[in-house]
Amino acid sequence: MVKEAKDSSVPTTHRCLIVGNYCHDVLIKDDIVIAESLGGAASFISAVLDGLSVSSDYISKVGPDFVYSVNHRPITSSSSKTTVFHAYFSTESTRQDRILKRVTACDPVTPSDLPNSKFDFGLAVGVGGEILPETLERMIEMCKVVFVDIQALIRVFDPVDGTVNLVHLNQTGFLPLLNRIGYLKASADEAPFVDVEEARKWCCVVVTKGEDGCTVYSKDEELSIAPFPAYQVDPTGAGDSFLGGLVAGLVDGLAVPDAALLGNFFGSLTVGQIGLPKFDSRMVQKVKDEVLKRSLQHFGSHEKHEDEPKRLKPLDHEEFLAALSAAKVVPAYPIKECKWDLHSSPGALEQPACNGHRRLPLNPVCEEPIKSVDSKP
């Protein structure tokens, strides 16, 4: 019996595991509730991965009060409600600083909630403290490469009012696992809470910088990846969409700089829309075609010379930038505000309908600077 030889010219299909809870998000402007929507990093990441046809399993927990329809069914907890975030900001603030508060918290994801399977890529993307050290350790054991959004590790919550603060990574129980993960993603505001110079010795660190693109730090290199022009309407989820694009690129065999560029691309699309992004199907197909063409051109080339730096930009990196720029289509969605008086309403998630719609497609939890604390939680 002769075994059929595998076609070495075609990249292998990989499986991804995404771990992080879905949330209910409420945006409050000048004490007026103006919008509610589906939240959680997993919701933004799934919009990118589903659009690019990346096979993924999602482990998210919600309560029986969860009100949204999602593509990937979450685990319903019988002992807690869905995680709820309130984001407060004022038009009188010169910096429009947001104060983010976790009003309720769903159960954390435990190791026993994870599937008994093996995955090529794992993403730990908690937003409300649902990622435990033992859960991340289990992900490391079952996934070949693990990506971690630093907010899943360094967020702490005031025990009285739930205000979100940040602590340094070395004040958490996650520090001993740093040398076992593959990629650590942080925003420019979160990066000071990680010793980047130390972390880059153990894993690839990617720092997102909004309109300035991102910077990739490996042990021996530091690469700036170009941004895509964008008209910012709502920065919510931009970092999550970036991470989705980065992972999708690596899944499809792109070099790290090209994958980071794909992340910048989807991040730029997200800030130009309200809430969860809606990607034009024709644009997504063009992007998929460009990614496939590029992965076939470079398939296996990153492993041919082990002594060469593995994260240097490919010589035709600028061509990929031009191709993505040409594919970009930014649909325009009107901004509608539905205002409710926070003090006169029974609950943020029990507000009346507005303009005939129960909820508006606006997610208030943005990647804005968050208050930090210097002491242990």
N, C-alpha and C positions, 0 to 999 in steps of 0.2 A: 504494500500500500504506500503510495507516494503522497506526502502531505503537500498541500497547495502552499506555495511560497507567499508570504505577505508582501504587499506592495509597499516598499520602503519609501516611495515618493509621496505618500499620503500621510499627514499627521494623524496620530492616534486620538481617538475620542476619549476625553477625560471626564471624571465625575467630580462634582463639587458639593461640599456640605456647608450650608450657611446657618449659623446659630445666633439668634437674637430675637427678642420679643417684638411683636407688633404693639402699637400704642394708640391711644386717643390723644390728639393734640388740640389745644385750645389757644388761640391768639387773642390777647387782651391789650387793647390800645386805649390809654387814658381811662382806665376802669370800665371800658366797654368791650364786651366780647364781640369780635368782628368775624371770627371764622373758627371752624372746627374741621379736622380732617384725620385721615389715617396717618399714623406716624411710625417711627421705628426705622432703623437703617436697612433692615431686611426688605422693607417695601420698596425703597429706592433702588437697592441693588437688584432686586428681582425684575424691576422694569428694564434694566440694562441687560441682564443675563437672559431673560426670557426673549427680549427683542433680538438678541444675537444667537438664540437657539443653543445656549450653553446648558447642558444637562446638570440639574442641581436638586439637592434635597434640602428642605428647610425645616429647622426645628425652632419653633416660636411658641410661646405660651401666651394665652389670653384668658380672660374670665368669661363667664356666661353672658356678661353684658356687652361683649364685643359686637359692634354694629356694622362692620364693613365686610364686603365681599372681596376675597383675595384669591389669587391663582394657586397659592400653596396653603393648604389647610393647616391651621395651627392646632396645638394641643390646648384643649379647654380645661382649665383648672377649676375644680369644684370648691376650692378653699380660698380663692382670692379673686378680686376683680381685675379687669384689664388695667395695665399701667396707663396713667393719665399724666400728661405734662401741661402746665400752664406757662405761657411765655408772656411776660409783661414788658411793655415799652411805652414810652411817652414821646409825643411829637415835640415837646419842649426840651427834650434832652439834646444837647449839642452833638453827642456821639451816637444817639439812639441806642444806648446800651440796653440790652435785654436782660431781664432777670428771669431765669428759668427755674421752675419749681416742679418737683415730682409730687403730685397730689396723692396718687395711689400707686402701689407697686404690685405687680403680679408676681407669682412665685418665680424663683430663679430656675434656670435650666440646670438640671443635675446630670451627672454622668449616666445615670440609668435612663434618662430621656433620649440619649443619643442612640442611633441605630447600631446594631451589631454588624458592622460592615466596614469596608475599607474604601477610602476616598483618595483621589490624587491631590485635591486642594480643599482646604478647610478655611472658613472665614469666621472669626469671632468678632461679632459686631453688635455687642450689647449697648444699650443707651440708658437703661435704668437700674444698673447694678445686677442684671440677671446672669452675667457670666461669673462663675465661681472659679477660683484657682484650680480646684480638682476637675472642673469641667473642661477648662482649657488644657490641662494636662492629659485628659482623656482624648481630646481632639488631636493633640500632638501624637499620641500613640496610634490613632486610627487614620491619620491623614499624612501623606508624604510631605506636603508643604502646607504650613499654616500661616494665614494672614491675620493680623490683629489690628483693629482700630484702637488706638490708644485710649479713646474715651471710654471704652469698655472696661478699662483697667484703673483709671485714675479719677473717675467721678465718685464723689461722696455726696451725701444728702443730709441737710440739716434735720435733726430728729424732731424739731418742732413744726417748721413750716415747709420742709422739703426742698429748700433752696439748693440748687446744684452748685457745688464747689469742685475745685480740682486740687489734688495732692500730688506730690512728686512720686514717680513710679517706685522709688526706693522705700517709700512708706507703705507699700502695699504688699500683699502676699504673692504677687505675680513676678517679682524681680527674678527669683531663681529659675523661672521658665524662659527668660529672655534668650538664653543661648540655645534654645531648642525650637524657636519659631523661625520662619523664613523671611517674613516681611512685616514691618511695623509701620503703620500709617499714622501721621499726626498732622493737624493743621498748624499753621504758623503760630497760633495762639496757644496750642497745646504743647508744642515742641519744647518750650522752656521747662516743662515738667518731666522731661526725659533727658538724660545725659546722652545726647546724640553721638558725641565722639566715642563714648563707651559702647553704646548700643550698636553702632555700625561695625564694631569688631565682631559681633555675633550674628547679626542679621542685616538685611537690606532695609534701610530706613528711608521712607518717602515722606517728605514734608510738602503739603499743599499750600500754595500761596495766593489763591484766588486769581485775580487778573494777571498775576505774574507767573502763572503756570505752577510748576513744582520743581523740587530738587530731589534727586536720587543720591543717597549716600550708601556706598558699599565700603568694604574695609579699606580699599586703596584708591577709590575714585569718588568724585563729587560731580554730578552732571545736572545742569539746568535744562529743563524740558520746556519748550515754548508753549505759551498759552494760545487759546483761540479767542478772537474778539467776540465779545458778548455784551448785550445790553442787559444789565442786571435788574430783574424785577423782584425776585425772591431767591435769596441764597440758600434757602432750606434744602438740605439733602445733596448739595453739590459735592461734598466730600464723599458721601456714600456712592453717588453715581460715578465719581472718579474711581473709587475702589472697584466698583463693578466693571468699569472699562479696563482697568489695569489687569484684573484677574481674567477677564474674557480674552484679552490679548495674549497673556501667558498661556492660557488653556489652548489657544489656537497656535501656539508655537512662536509667537513674536519675541524678539529680543526685549530685554527690560526697558530700554529707552523708547522703543516703539510702543510697548504696552502702556507705558506711562503717558505717552502722547495720546493714545486712545482714551485713557482715563481723563486727561485734560479736555478732550473733545466732548465726552458725555457730561462732564462737569459744566462746561460752558453752555451746553444745551439746557441743562437743568436750571441754571440761574435765570434764564430768559423766560421761564414759565412759572405759573403759580402752582405750588404744591407738587404732587407727584407728576413727573414729566410725561408727556405724550409725544412719542417719537414718530415722525412721518415714516410710513412704511417704505416708501420709495428710497428715502435717505438711508434707512436701516439696511436695505438690500444693497445699496451702493457700498456702504461701509463693510458689510459682510463680504462682498466681492473683493474689495481692496485688501481686507485682512487675509482672506483665503489666498489670493494671489501672492501676497507678501510672505505668508507662511510657507507656501510651496517653494518660493524662490530661495528662502533661507533655511528650509527644513534641514536640520542636522548640522548646519554650518557652525553653530555655536558650540558644538562638542568636538569639532575636528582638531582644534588646537588648544589643548588643556592648559598650556603655559601662557596663553594670551589672556589679557583681561576680558572677562565675560560680559561686562556691562558697557563697553564702549559703544557709542552710537554707530550703527551701521553706516557705511559710506553713502547710502541712498536714503538716509533718514529724512532729509529735506524733501525728497520726492514723496514720501509717505505723508508728510505734513501737508504738502500741496494737494495730494489726492483727497485727504480728509476735508481740507478746507473747501475743495470743489464740491464735495458731497453734502456739505452742511446746508440744511434747510431749517430755518427757525420759524415755526408757526406762531402766529400772534393770537394770544388768548386775552380777552378783555378782563380787567380787574373789577370785581364786584365786591362791595363790602356789605355785610349784613350785620347791623349793629344791634346789640342787646345791652341792656343795663345790667352789669354784673351784680350789683347789690340788690336789685329787685327781682332777680330770677332765682328759682329754686336750686339750680345747678347748671354748670356750664354745658353739660352734655344733655340738658333737657330743655334747650332753647327752642323757641318757635321757629317755624319755617320762614324763609325769606324769598321773595320773588318766585314762589312756587317750588323752591328747592329745599330739601331738608338740610343739606350740607353743601358747603362751597369747597371747591378743589384747592384749598389753601392750607399748607402745613406750616405752622408758626415756629417750629423748633429749628432755629437757624444756626449756622456755624459762626456765631458772633462771639466776641470775648465774653467769658463767664468769670464771675468772681472766683478768686483763688484763696486758698488758705495755706498757711505754712506749717501748721501743726498736724499731727496725726489725727484721723477721724476718731 
